[in-house]
Amino acid sequence: MNVREYLGRSVAVTGLALMLVAGAVNAQQPAKDFEPQVGQAGKDVIWVPTQLAMVNRMLDTAKLTAADIHYDLGSGDGRTVITAAKRGATAFGIEYNPDMVELSKKNAEKEGVTAKASFVKADLFETDFSKATVITMFLLTDINYRLRPKILDMKPGTRIVSNTFDMGDWEADEKFEVKEGCSSYCRGFFWVVPAKVEGTWKMGDSEIALKQTYQNVSGTVKKGNVIAPISNGKLTGDSISFTAGGTTYTGKVAGNKIEGTAGSAKFEATKG
């Protein structure tokens, strides 16, 4: 073996040895934990965390209790779900980013709420959240608009709270703003899913014709040849109220039946 061959072989062996050592060192180093970055891209939106003061106000506005089933649509790092679980609710987070889902699970474990807080990697538009009694979200108006038909088909009385972004022409039942402990994205919108009442209802020898635009109701009450226009028509979940012919009607909607009072008298109306 000449000197050139010897030196070439020595360099090759030394290089291989260094690669093996580097590989062994890297194998011993733990993988870096995922750290979300504000503004990172998601499927439909970028990620911006809801500040905790806003989280609490959203849940307060929804009057969340331990009896509620809560879904957070686009749950990010899990803070809203975890806060709801701390209040005793059974809470679920729907998130498309698998790294965020795993981070949320770790955060829930740190806070001791894994029995109440669950997270799943899923597409909002392909997920069944119909069991929810409270929904929170921090999405964009156009996404809210796309979700709106699905939300309106939910059980009357379901409470919906959105950070910053509205539902188009579905007017909010309540608007609010958090000024303490929140520096950005601090406005909120609250809705209650209304019952579906549009149509003709028979009430004894009278007829109620209802027109509905989300939670607002108009129409007429007809008895014989007398037709009285409806005013102040309002739905709050399955509760309906309106005034016609000087009489105030209040009732509960249960499918194709409304039961309640008209002035001091009881009434029952059936849709047909």
GINOR-V134542 format. One record per helix or strand of 3 or more residues. SS is the DSSP state (H for helix, E for strand). FROM is the first residue (numbers start at 0). TO is the last residue. If there is no record, write none. Layout:
ss | from | to
SS | FROM | TO
SS | FROM | TO
This chain:
ss | from | to
H | 2 | 27
H | 51 | 60
E | 68 | 72
H | 78 | 85
E | 89 | 94
H | 97 | 109
E | 116 | 120
H | 123 | 125
E | 133 | 136
H | 140 | 151
E | 158 | 162
E | 173 | 176
E | 186 | 191
E | 198 | 202
E | 205 | 212
E | 215 | 222
E | 225 | 235
E | 238 | 243
E | 246 | 253
E | 256 | 261
E | 264 | 270
